[in-house]
Every structure is written in structure tokens, then in C-alpha cells.
Amino acid sequence: MSEAPATGSNPASEPRPLRLRDALRKARIEAADRTGVVVDLRDAEVARLEILNDALDPLFAQVPEQIDLFDRGISQGETPRLWIDVVAHVVMGRDKRIYRFVQDTRYGRIVLAESHDVPVIVDAVTDYVARRMVEREHALAPIKPPEPQVAEKPRRRGRLLSFVLGFVLGVLALFALAMIASLQNL
């Protein structure tokens, strides 16, 4: 630990108070140095994502052209990302050396894979692409309408029809008898 300077130290060895202009200049230089480091880190992130993007070229070369699920590209925003599709992307971890393959879901963001190694992330992206293609096939598969079931007419229906027909004929017969009887009484 350093000790505080003694109160009776040599005034020539103590730094003089800087003028505001010199202090501002010094602060600007320090800010530029920090910005340069941030820009260098961001450029390193983009470079690592470009390496991964190049490693994914053989995979996406095998995806048929009529499948338009995937829109791969690197976004240059505040946090550079390698987009695989609309909901999945690769972003660099906090240490800027680890790849993090994530997917946005309605329940939040989930980490699908995380590794320092490009082949591990390529394998994870390959599995993801395969799953998405299978989901697409299932979504586009024609739905077969249910086959009509030929059911036997229930015998009950035949019995009911016979009963109703007999009832109607009986009522007509009684009506006819009543008419004949009334004609005889006249």
C-alpha cells in the first residue's frame, strides 16, 4: 500500500495544479484511449463472428433454396450478432471469447449452446437448423381429411319408422270409419 505524502514534503516533487484546459485535454486523451479499446474489442467480436459465419457456409450451402426460414448475417449494432434466423443468433459472451448461441422465445431468451470452440457452435447450429426444417415439414404437410365412417343404420330407426307409419294409418282408418258412420246416420 502506498502511504500518503508527508505534509512537509518537497514542493518541487509535488505535481502542480493543472489548469482547466490541460485537465480537459488530459481527460479527452483518456476518453479516446478507452474508446479505442472499446472499438478494438467490438472489432474483435465482429471478427470472431465472421470466423463462425465462414465456418457455417458449408451447412447453409446444403439447405435447399426453396426453404426461406434462415436469414444469416452479422448485425453491427451496439452488440454485434450473427443471426441464424428471426429468433436465433450467436452473440459473444462477456469475456468476448465465448460464443453464445441463443434463441428468443415467448418465455424469454434461452441459451442453446455456449463454447469457446467454433466446431461446438457449428454442431449446435446444425442441430437447430435440422429441427427447424423438420418443424417446417410438419407445418406444411397436407392434413388428410378424416375418412367418412360408414355406420350401419341403427335398427331402432327402422322400428320407429314402422311405428309412426302404423299410427298414421290407424288414425286415417279411424277417421274413415267415423266418416262412414256419420254418413249412415243421416
Secondary structure, DSSP 8 states (H G I E B T S, - for coil): ------TT--TTTS-----HHHHHHHHHHHHHHHHHHHHHHHHHHHHHHHHHHHHTHHHHHSS-TT------EEE-SSS-EEESSSSEEEEE-TTSSSEEEEEEETTEEEEEEEES-HHHHHHHHHHHHHHHHHHHHHHHS-------------HHHHHHHHHHHHHHHHHHHHHHHHHHHHHHH-
